[in-house]
Amino acid sequence: MLRELNPSIRTLMTPGPVEAEPRVLRAMAIPIIGQFDPEFLAIMDETMELLRMTFQTKNHWAYPIDGTSRSGIEAVLNAVIESDDKVIVPIFGRFGHLLAEIATRSGADVTTMECEWGTAFDQEEIIAEIKRVKPKVVALVHGETSTGIMQPLDKIGKFCRENDVLFVVDAVATLGGTEFKTDEWFVDAVISGTQKCLGVPTGMSPITYNDRIEKIILERRKIEQGLDRTSENPRRIQSNYFDLSQIQEYWSPKRLNHHTEATSMLYALREGLRIIQEEGLQERFERHEFHEKALVAGLEAMGLTLFGDARYKMPVVTCINIPEGVNGDEVRFTMAKEFGVEIASTFGSLAGKIWRIGSMGFSCRKENVLHVLAALEASIRRHGGKVNAGEALQAALDVYEGKTAALASK
Ligand SMILES: *Cc1c(COP(=O)(O)O)cnc(C)c1O
């Protein structure tokens, strides 16, 4: 017999998964009801309403795809891309590559453009490329978790709308943690995830899209033979699981029988969103910025430097240059082993060069910020690194006590 599952309690300060809100975890223990139970249908509708609030949109369609965030990306790109459609993907980190990969596998003729990791694009540069390529779709990451950089979107969205280009944005790492204005920025489809700033376990990908996207989905509608023998469509979406033409009918009053909705995850998402509604979106964004300020003050007081172009820093992810002569992985392992604190390394060309600290959702709170600073400082010193010992916590506490006016690096 295996023992009852009882893993250690950790302080999660990575850019996902982050600690789930205790109320969300309690909601997950609520007994299962059937997927067509009127009470469950009401929970679905309430979740759609809460998602519209969180996405800051008047779109009718706002619902979760069951699967991690990339399931939402796959569903949206599969729905809008047909064979040889032109798609532009500007890449400024790992997740831009993911968008390009999924768009390519969806059959698109993909044009990528890249900028150096650690900075964002000038919006005019992307607009010039849109003029040149004349794509059907531009797919772009908002907060690039791999580099801690956030791409401004407002001008690109406006240009796309005026020129009949579809604008699809991955807001997986930013939704619920920092400003994201679906309608005001003219974003046609947005994809998010639960395990980052929403403070819910991983396993769902909330999406929203407008009538421009819905039109394509309806044109490609194809219902399973087991439900409708007459349904045919040569333009049908290639995936069954990610077929938004069927999934949106499941989330409509027709309640088409597609998948079985993930009951406990939906309970979790609803509770997570309800917490956001209670806190207030603006108040929540301010909370994330406040803890970021304390964290950065602590890191800088320690003598560490931040990675990346400060103008485009994500408020919910802080990337740190690993000091010369320090082994980044050994420091992380000591933090995990001795303090139970987890921070992240990163990918590709930046691996071994930076650490990433997430301050997202429920993980974004004072105890965690103080805990991560203490663990980082002690672990760097344990591995022979030089820092200004004892300064970090005092600098962070100064911010918490309102003694520090402005963020030095911003
Ligand atoms: C985490 C993340 C993803 C992928 O999320 P999964 O839930 O692991 O599929 C995609 N895009 C961005 C920007 C992310 O931060």
The ligand as a Tripos MOL2 file, in Angstrom:
@<TRIPOS>MOLECULE
LIG
   15    15     1     0     0
SMALL
NO_CHARGES

@<TRIPOS>ATOM
      1 C1          2.6030   29.3890  -19.2310 C.3       1 LIG1
      2 C2          2.4020   29.9590  -20.5710 C.ar      1 LIG1
      3 C3          1.8860   29.2170  -21.6600 C.ar      1 LIG1
      4 C4          1.6340   27.7360  -21.6440 C.3       1 LIG1
      5 O1          0.8660   27.3360  -20.6250 O.3       1 LIG1
      6 P1          0.4620   25.8400  -20.2930 P.3       1 LIG1
      7 O2         -0.6570   26.0790  -19.3380 O.co2     1 LIG1
      8 O3          1.6480   25.2220  -19.6480 O.co2     1 LIG1
      9 O4          0.0310   25.1500  -21.5240 O.co2     1 LIG1
     10 C5          1.6610   29.8950  -22.8420 C.ar      1 LIG1
     11 N1          1.9450   31.1900  -22.9680 N.ar      1 LIG1
     12 C6          2.4600   31.9240  -21.9650 C.ar      1 LIG1
     13 C7          2.7590   33.3700  -22.1800 C.3       1 LIG1
     14 C8          2.7170   31.3360  -20.7430 C.ar      1 LIG1
     15 O5          3.2270   32.0670  -19.7460 O.3       1 LIG1
@<TRIPOS>BOND
     1     1     2 1
     2     2     3 ar
     3     2    14 ar
     4     3     4 1
     5     3    10 ar
     6     4     5 1
     7     5     6 1
     8     6     7 2
     9     6     8 1
    10     6     9 1
    11    10    11 ar
    12    11    12 ar
    13    12    13 1
    14    12    14 ar
    15    14    15 1
@<TRIPOS>SUBSTRUCTURE
     1 LIG1         1 GROUP 0 **** ****
